[in-house]
Every structure is written in structure tokens, then in C-alpha cells.
Amino acid sequence: MTATVNSLAKLTLSRGTLSFPEADPDTTAAIPASGGPLTLTAKARTAIGSTITLSVQASADLQSGLDTIPISKIAWTATGPGFVDGVLSSAAAQAVGAWVSSGSWSGTQSYVLSNSWDYVPGTYSATLTYTLTAP
């Protein structure tokens, strides 16, 4: 009998979109994403001692027409073993979590947008790309 077991990685997010409601900058310095924390589950099958990494990168700054809000105005706090806090960037992927050897890990990201009177009114958007790497 033979059994073939290949490397495999799988990432599941609790939802596909994030949104931040309107808030008065005088009373709300950081706006939490609607719907609460984003739940992430990373699963990987890899060689013993191999490092599995999860990262996120924004496509660009938040944009509404010609107006922008720097993507670095969005940060997150994380819960769960191996998950880390961070700030979004479009220049480079940012670490979300790291683990060693095969397994399954669940955690959350609680995103917040720094609020400011300087923002031009509009509906802003950007795309986030998560990458799970298991050698």
C-alpha cells in the first residue's frame, strides 16, 4: 500500500468585505470595522520545521475618485496563537501570522480606521490580498 500526501495550504475568512461607518472625529478617533472582528483560519500541511506565513497587502491607498486616504490609516489588532497586530501598506505585504510545521490556526483581526477632519467626503475603497505561504 502507498499513500501520497502533498503540501497544502488553505485560508478561510469569515467575510469578504470590510466597511467603516461614518463617525464624528471629535468623538471617535478610531472607527472600528462594521460587523466586528474578521475571523481567519489558516491550515497548512508542510514539512516538519517549515515556517508557514500569512500576510496582507493593500492594492493602493483608499480612493474615491481623485481623493485618497493613506491606507496606513487602517490598522488591526489580532488575537490567536501566532497572529500579530499591524498596519496596512500598499508598498509591501504585512505580516498577519506565522507558525511552524503542519496544523490549523484560528484568530481574529479587528480593523480600525483613524478618523480625521481632513478627509474629503466620498466613498473610498481598496482591495486587500491575503497570502498564505507554506513551503
N, C-alpha and C positions, 0 to 999 in steps of 0.2 A: 504494500500500500504506500502511496505517496500523498503528501498534502503540500500544496503550494500556497504560501502566504506572502503577499506583496505589501510593500509600503502603501499606506493610505492615509489621507487627511481629510477631515470634514469639519466645516464651521457652520453653526446654526445661529441665527439672530432671531430674537423674539418679534421683531417687526422690521419692515423695510424702509421706514421713513422716520425722520425726526422733525419736530416743529417747535418753535418757540413763540409763545403768545406775546402780545403787546403788554408792556408794563411801564409804569412811570419810573424814570431813572432816579427820582428823589426818594422813592420808597422801595425800589427793587434794584439793587446794584448788580445782581446776577440772576438771570432768568432761567429757571430750570426747564428742560425739555418737557413738553406735554406728554402725558402717558407714563411718566415715571422713568425709572432706570431701564436701560436696554440690557436684556439678558443675552449672554453669549455662551455657547457651548462649543469647545474645541475638542476634537477627537483625533488621535493620530496613532498610527501603527508604524514603528520605526525601529532601527537597531538600538540595542541597549547602549545607553550613554549618549545617544544623539540628542541634540537640542532642537526642540520644536519652538517656533516663534510665531507670534501673531502681531501684525502691525496694521495701522490705518493711515491712509493718506487722502487729503482733500484734492479735488480736481483743480481748484482755484480758490481765490477769496470768494466770500459771499457776494453775489452780484444781482443787481436789479437794474436792468437797462445799462446805463453808463456808470451808475453809482455802485460803490463797493464798500464792504465792511471787511477788514482783515480777518482771515479765517482763524488767526491766532487769538481772536476774541472769544473763541469757543474752547473750553477745557472740559475735562472729565475727571471724576474720582472713580476709583474702581474698588470692587470687593471680590473676594475669592482668591484661592491659592494661586500664586504666580501672576496674577493680574496687577497692573501698575497704573497709577494716575498719569495724566498727560495733557498736552495742549495740541490742537490740530495744526497741521502745516500742509502747505501745497508744495513746498520745496523738497521735502523728504518724508519718507514713511516714518511714523512714530510708533514706538513700542507700546503694545497693549498687554502682552503677556509672554512668558517664556516658561518652558518645562523641559524636563529631561526624561527620555525614554518613553515608551508607549503608554497611553492612558486616555482618560477623558476628564476634562476640567470645565467647570461652570463658574461664571462670575457675572458681575454687572458693571456697566458704565453709566454713571449719572452725568449727563452732559448739561453744561450751563453756558449761556451767552452773556458776556459782560455787557451791561446796559449803558447807554450814553445818550446825552442830549445832542451829540454831534452827528448821529446817524441821520441820513436823508430818508424821508418816508418812502416806503416801497415794499415789495415782496421779494426777498432775497433768497437765492438758492446756490447750492454747490453739491457736488457728488462726492461721497466718501467711498473709498475702495479698501476693503479689508483683505489682507493676505495672510494665509496660514501656511507656514513652511515646515515641512517635516522631511529631512534628508533621507 
